[in-house]
Amino acid sequence: MERTVGTTVRGVRTPIVKEGDDLVNIVVESVLKSAESEDYKLNDRDVIGVTESLVARAQGNYAYIEDITYDVDRKFKGESLAVVFPILSRNRFFNILKGIISTKKKIYLFLNYPSDEVGNCLMDIDKLDEAGINPYSDVLSEGEYRKVFGEKVLHPFTAIDYVHEYKKLAIDNNVEIYLANDPKAALKYTKDILVASIHNRDRIKRILKRSGAETVYGLDEILNEPVNGSGFNPEFGLLGSNKASENRIKLFPRDSQSVVEEIQKEIKNRTGKNVEVMVYGDGAFKDPVGKIWEMADPVTSPGYTMGLKGTPNEIKLKYIADNEFNNLKSCDMAEAMKKKIKEKENNLVGKEDSLGTTPRRITDLLGSLCDLTSGSGDKGTPIVLVQGYFDNYAVE
């Protein structure tokens, strides 16, 4: 029978996962129950995606605001601290900032402008141009910002004024906010710097250390070990964390690699199939309207089985059809295309036949697919099953 379907994606429902639950068993049972209920079979190289929050919840990887305060206090001994380039997010940074401010140090908070590193805007860019402000060199105080852009500047999606939102956390007026894009601007106020950037953190740390900063840490180095029995992440620290309650955060999961390998092994034991498994977080796609890059996690996938390593190796089917096979009839073209796919080179990077294909990592592509499928709200499908992803037009 002629094959008529390529890749399929299913969101799989699970029970509500709590601390201490056997996550491997929950994932395996949920996938097998879904297959039985919906009358489909697992195949070799199917991909099971598990959202990072499921792993962290099962691990109980949580911390309280006072744990953040304690760790920041023990790493920064001075009376003042600059916090450089966090993203604008109540979910991702608000509770972290609470913990930092609770040290009662003088806090100099530096925000990127006109938007943060993932695209959340702080201002109308046309007003920026009209005011003749150079974002590459100019440092704006909060007062200067308000004078140009107004007393209330609301985010177009969340309707939050983030400068106000962060400033209201101040204790005894211990927070000053500045807008800048050069991290060295912070050195005018203090030599102790906490780098809150996610994706540019290593470069910013290097610049600050070369420029005279005395104590430099990143959010990846706060709660990178347990504090008074708290959760922790040895690789990413506070990066990838989310607000769990008014005084607690959920951290990015630990030991994701062992989790995916155990799920893969159990599926093999139960079904005989060699599936791939990944833990996924933010999907790394960019919203074309709001200009927001959906990538507030430090990586798309903190753990994945080895079959997901690398990038796709594909020919551009429509390019070949429009050029090499342009004079063939439809039925002949189909057979010629299948033959060409079967005979393609193992590495097509830079070759004409791959022109227009997307050389992103497989885990980033699948992470976007899984994240968009499961969503971040009330779908209740924190497991995503992808079938046929590694097939192509030549596979019958």
Secondary structure, DSSP 4 states (H G I P E B T S, - for coil): -------EEEEE--PPP-TT--HHHHHHHHHHHHHHHHT----TT-EEEEEHHHHHHHHT-EEEHHHHHHHHHHH--SSEEEEE-----IIIIIHHHHHHHTT--EEEEEE-SSB-TT--BSS-HHHHHHTT--TTT--EEHHHHHHHH-S----TTT---HHHHHHTT-SSS-EEEEE-S-GGGGGGT-SEEEE--SSSHHHHHHHHHHTT-SEEEEGGGSSSS-STT----TTTTTTT-EEEETTEEEPPPS-HHHHHHHHHHHHHHHH----EEEEE-----B-TTT--B---SS-S-SEE-GGG-S------HHHHHHTTTTTS-HHHHHHHHHHHHHT--S--TT-GGGTT-----HHHHHHHHHHHHH-SSS----EEEEESTT--TT--
